[in-house]
């Protein structure tokens, strides 16, 4: 006979309202629900597995660690990304190498969403140290802790500083900050296709060229900030 908790687990794959209610009840049940969620994972689709990951994170039970590591082999890139981030949030022992392999073995382009989530996870797990050159660090505003990046007036300096330290800029986002909050701002729509098999220094200089072109067309103003995303060579070719 199917238990009430097992029924809730299957409802994670249901319509949004029913899935949300099942998620909330499983979280309220807490640790007692975790074994059934783990056992039910293989029968869930992508949506249900993503919702199960949310349950794992909210309950915070380390017993879900092996199940989350197993989800790193999913065919669904969003499931892999969320599983990696949950492993980091929960500080699961033994997660570093499976998380590191999750993208590298598939050669997923580093400017896609999944690798960004995995880089965040590796940083949180203490297995990755983002490179922040001295000038870039100094130009970061210190008066507003919630500033979403750097003042756009410094964008060109930051681009050159990152490239001079062999960093590849993947993309940049722009934000407007005023008394009412923080809002996304459209930037130049540049279409840069990257050959990730090219030598690293070629990628560095190509990203510099495209980013400087972007800076020449970027929105400006005292309340406009830019948040570039960049990677080091070790993110693409980890040293073993």
C-alpha positions in Angstrom: 0.0 0.0 0.0 1.3 3.4 -1.0 2.0 5.6 2.0 0.9 9.2 2.3 4.5 10.4 1.9 5.0 8.3 -1.2 1.9 9.8 -2.7 3.2 13.3 -2.0 6.5 12.4 -3.8 4.6 11.3 -6.9 2.6 14.5 -6.8 5.9 16.5 -7.2 5.5 15.7 -10.9 1.9 17.0 -11.0 0.5 20.3 -12.1 2.1 23.4 -10.5 -0.4 24.0 -7.7 -0.5 20.3 -6.7 3.3 20.0 -6.9 3.8 23.2 -4.8 1.4 21.8 -2.1 3.2 18.5 -2.1 6.6 20.2 -1.8 5.4 22.3 1.1 4.0 19.3 3.0 7.1 17.3 2.4 9.2 20.1 3.7 7.0 20.4 6.8 7.3 16.7 7.4 11.1 17.2 7.3 13.7 14.4 7.8 11.1 11.6 8.0 10.1 12.3 4.3 13.7 12.2 2.9 14.0 8.4 2.4 10.7 8.3 0.4 11.8 11.3 -1.7 15.2 9.6 -2.4 13.5 6.3 -3.4 11.0 8.1 -5.6 13.5 10.1 -7.6 14.0 7.6 -10.4 10.3 7.6 -11.2 10.0 11.4 -11.4 10.4 13.5 -14.5 12.6 16.5 -14.8 10.1 18.9 -13.1 9.5 16.5 -10.2 13.2 16.0 -9.7 13.8 19.7 -9.6 11.1 20.1 -7.0 12.6 17.2 -5.1 15.9 19.0 -5.1 14.2 22.0 -3.5 12.8 19.7 -0.8 16.3 18.4 -0.1 17.7 21.9 0.2 14.9 23.1 2.5 15.1 20.1 4.8 18.9 20.1 4.8 19.3 16.3 5.5 22.8 15.1 4.4 21.3 11.6 3.6 20.2 13.1 0.3 23.9 13.5 -0.8 24.3 10.3 -2.7 21.0 10.9 -4.5 22.0 14.4 -5.5 25.4 13.0 -6.8 23.4 10.5 -8.8 21.4 13.3 -10.4 24.6 14.7 -11.8 24.3 12.0 -14.5 20.9 13.2 -15.5 20.2 13.9 -19.2 18.6 17.1 -18.1 21.1 20.0 -17.8 18.9 21.9 -15.4 18.6 18.9 -13.1 22.4 18.5 -13.2 22.9 22.2 -12.4 20.4 22.3 -9.5 21.9 19.1 -8.1 25.4 20.6 -8.1 24.2 23.8 -6.4 22.3 21.8 -3.8 25.4 19.7 -3.0 27.3 22.9 -2.5 24.5 24.5 -0.4 24.4 21.4 1.8 28.2 21.1 2.0 28.0 17.4 1.1 31.2 15.5 1.6 32.7 13.9 -1.5 30.8 16.1 -3.8 33.7 18.0 -5.4 35.0 15.5 -8.0 31.5 14.4 -9.2 30.5 18.1 -9.5 33.7 18.9 -11.4 33.1 16.1 -13.9 29.5 17.0 -14.5 30.2 19.5 -17.2 33.8 18.6 -18.2 32.9 15.1 -19.4 30.2 16.6 -21.7 32.4 19.5 -22.8 29.5 21.8 -22.1 30.4 25.4 -23.3 31.4 27.4 -20.3 29.0 30.3 -21.1 25.9 28.1 -20.8 23.9 28.2 -17.6 24.9 24.8 -16.2 28.7 25.5 -16.1 28.0 28.8 -14.4 26.0 27.0 -11.6 28.8 24.4 -11.3 31.5 27.0 -11.0 29.4 28.6 -8.2 29.1 25.2 -6.6 32.8 24.4 -6.8 33.5 27.9 -5.3 31.1 27.2 -2.4 32.7 23.8 -1.8 36.1 25.4 -1.6 37.4 23.8 -4.7 37.6 26.9 -6.9 39.1 30.3 -6.3 37.9 32.9 -8.8 40.7 35.1 -10.1 40.1 38.8 -9.3 43.0 41.0 -10.5 44.1 43.8 -8.1 42.8 46.7 -10.3 39.4 45.0 -10.8 39.2 44.4 -7.0 40.0 48.1 -6.3 37.5 49.4 -8.7 34.7 47.4 -7.1 32.5 49.9 -5.1 32.8 49.6 -1.4 30.1 52.1 -0.3 27.2 49.9 -1.5 27.5 46.3 -0.6 24.5 45.5 -2.8 25.9 47.1 -5.9 25.4 44.6 -8.8 29.0 44.8 -10.2 31.2 47.8 -11.1 30.3 51.3 -12.3 30.0 51.2 -16.0 32.5 54.0 -16.4 35.2 51.5 -15.4 34.2 48.8 -17.9 37.1 49.3 -20.3 39.6 49.3 -17.5 38.1 46.1 -16.1 38.1 44.4 -19.5 41.8 45.1 -20.0 42.7 44.2 -16.4 41.0 40.8 -16.7 42.6 40.1 -20.2 46.0 41.2 -18.9 45.6 38.5 -16.2 44.6 35.8 -18.7 40.9 35.8 -17.9 38.2 35.2 -20.5 35.1 37.3 -20.2 32.1 35.2 -21.2 29.4 37.9 -21.1 28.4 41.1 -19.2 25.1 42.2 -17.7 24.1 45.8 -17.1 22.0 47.2 -14.2 20.5 50.5 -13.2 20.3 51.3 -9.5 18.0 54.0 -8.1 15.9 54.5 -5.0 13.3 52.2 -6.3 15.6 49.2 -6.7 17.8 47.5 -9.2 16.7 46.9 -12.8 18.3 45.1 -15.7 19.3 47.2 -18.6 19.7 46.0 -22.2 23.3 46.0 -23.4 24.7 45.7 -26.9 23.5 42.6 -28.7 26.8 41.2 -29.9 26.9 37.8 -31.4 30.3 36.2 -30.5 30.7 32.6 -31.5 33.5 30.9 -29.6 35.7 28.0 -30.6 36.5 26.6 -27.1 39.1 24.3 -28.6 41.3 27.3 -29.6 44.4 28.1 -27.5 43.7 29.8 -24.3 45.5 33.1 -25.1 43.6 33.3 -28.4 40.4 33.1 -26.4 41.6 35.8 -24.0 42.4 38.2 -26.8 39.2 37.4 -28.7 37.1 38.1 -25.5 39.1 41.3 -25.0 38.3 42.5 -28.5 34.6 41.7 -28.3 34.2 43.1 -24.8 35.9 46.4 -25.7 33.5 46.6 -28.7 30.7 46.0 -26.2 32.0 48.7 -23.9 32.0 51.2 -26.7 28.3 50.7 -27.1 27.3 50.0 -23.5 24.8 52.1 -21.5 26.5 54.6 -19.3 25.5 56.8 -16.3 26.3 57.3 -12.7 23.7 54.8 -11.7 24.6 52.1 -14.4 26.6 49.1 -13.3 28.2 46.3 -15.3 28.6 42.7 -14.1 31.0 40.7 -16.3 31.3 37.0 -15.9 34.7 35.6 -16.6 36.7 32.3 -16.2 40.2 31.2 -15.7 42.0 28.6 -17.8 41.6 26.2 -14.9 37.8 26.3 -15.3 38.1 24.9 -18.8 41.2 22.8 -18.3 41.5 21.8 -14.6 45.0 20.8 -13.4 44.9 17.3 -12.2 
